[in-house]
Amino acid sequence: TGGFQDGFEFQLNDGIVTWCIINKKPFYINDMFKRKNAGYRFVPGENNQLQIRSMLIIPVITDNSTFGAIMLESQEPYLYSQQEKVMVQFLARQIGFSLERAIQQEKLANLIQKDMELGIWNYQSFVDRMKVEIARCTRFDSEFSTILFKINLSSKDLMQNMQDNYPVIKEVLESMQ
């Protein structure tokens, strides 16, 4: 973990990495020792104890979102060639596309698994979840019980009326989400 606790996140301050993320542009320094006012990487006041000389920062972006940045550093000056810069930019784009696709697939899976009007699991999702729970009970040799009920709704107004007049129904539906 590089000395950071699990779950640690860098805050976006005014550092070079933040500039790359906000502006969606790469940043390269050949030799930090020769560059006056090179800035800081993450937070104001950080010093260069690692003796970093070469730095390459490429934002991980898609059409509208920036997910973060790939940052390469070295104590050797003039380390990264133009070909390596292009290769890291390509890698960053591929990572961005992959993250965007994963997010879209998760959204699609939620749409497929839930009733759009009520926001609760549909029949197939319920059956799949029951299989998982039954397998868990079998594995741990524990008991399993369930209560099934079916709500026949002819209109959205009827459902709203039921929720308004019987708060327990609203609580049950919300707990199922």
N, C-alpha and C positions, 0 to 999 in steps of 0.2 A: 504494500500500500504506500510505499515511499514516505513513511512517517505520518501519514494522514489517517485519521480514524475513519472507519466505515461510514459512508453517508456524507462525508465532507464534500462541500461544494465551494468552488471559488466564486466569489461575488464579482459581478461585472463592475469594475471601477474604470479608471481612465487609462489602463495599461495598453500595451501593444496588442495583446490577445483580444481585448475588448474592442479595440479599433477595428481589427480584422473581422470580428464577428458582426459588429454593427454595420460596417461598410461593405461587408461581403467581398473583401478583397484580400489577396495574399500579401504577405510581408516577408522580406528577406533582408538580412543584414550579413554582409561578408565578414566584417570584423568589428565587433562591438568596442574593442579597445581603441580603434581609430575613429570611431564615430562619437562626436561630442553630443551630449544630450540625446543619447539613444533611447531614453525613456526606460520604463520598467515593464516587466513582463505582465505581472498581475496586479500588484498593489503598490501604492506610493511608499517610498522609503525602503523598498527591498534592495539588498545589495547583491553584488555579483560574486558571492562566495564560491560558486562553482566555476568561476573563471570562463564563463561562456563567451565564445568569440563568434561562432556562426550560429545563426538562428533562421529557421524557416517556419512560417506559420501559414497554414492554409485553412480557410473556413470550410466547414462541412455544411453545404447548402443544397436546397432544391429550389424550385421556382419561387416560393414565397417564404420559406422558413430557413433559419440558420440553426443547426443542431449543436454546434460547438466548433472546435478547431483541432486540426492535427498540428502538433508542434514538435519540430525536430531541433535539437540543440547539440552543439559540440564545442569542445575546448580548442578545436583546430580551426583556424581561420580559412575562409574561402573553400569550405568543404563541399558544398552542394553544387553540382553542375546544373546547367540548364535542363538537361535531359532528366535529371533526378527531380528537379522542380516540377516539370511537366508530368512526370510519373506520379508524384505525390498529389498533384492537382486532380489527376484522373482518378486516383484512389479515393480522394475526398468526395468527388462527384458520385462515384459508385456507392460509397457508404451513405451519402445523402439520399440517393435514389432508393437504396435498400431500406433505410429507416422510414422514408415516406411510404414505401410499399407496405411495410409491416404495419404502420399506423392505419393505412387504408384497409388492409385486410382485417385488422382488429375491429374497425368500425363496421365493416361489412359483416363480420361474424356476429357482432351485437345486433345488427339489423335482422339477420337471419334467425337468431335465437330468441328474439323477443317479439311479443305482440306489439305492433306499432301504436295502437290506441291506448292500451293499458300499461305498457312498459313492463309486463311480466313475461316469464318464460313461456314459449309456445310448447305444444305437445311434444315434439321431438326432443327439445332441450330438456324437458321434464323427464322423459324416458331415459335419455342418456345420463342425466344426473342420478336417477334412481339406480341404474346399473352400477355406477361408481359407488354409491352408498351401500348397496347390497354387497358388492365385492369387498368393501372396507369392513362391513360387519362380519362377513365370512372370514376374512383374514384375521380379525381380532377376536373371533368367536364371541361376538356380542349380538344382542337382540336388535331387531329392526322393526319399526312400525311406521305407518303413514296414514294420514287421513286424506281421502280424495273427495273432492266435491266439484261439481260442474256448475258454472254459472251460465245460464242461457240468457244472452242479451240480444234484444231485437233492435236496440238503438243505443247510441251514445248517451242520449238524454236519460234513458232508463238507468244506465250505469251511474251517471252523475247524480241522479235523484237518490239512488241507493246509497252512494257515498255521503251525500248531504244529510240524509235521514238516519243512517245507521253508521256512526263513526267507526265502529269495530270493523266494518267492511273496508273502509279506507285504510285502517291500520294494517289489516291482513294483506291487502294489495301492496301497500308500501313495503311491508316486511318481505314480500316475495321478490322485490326488485333487486 
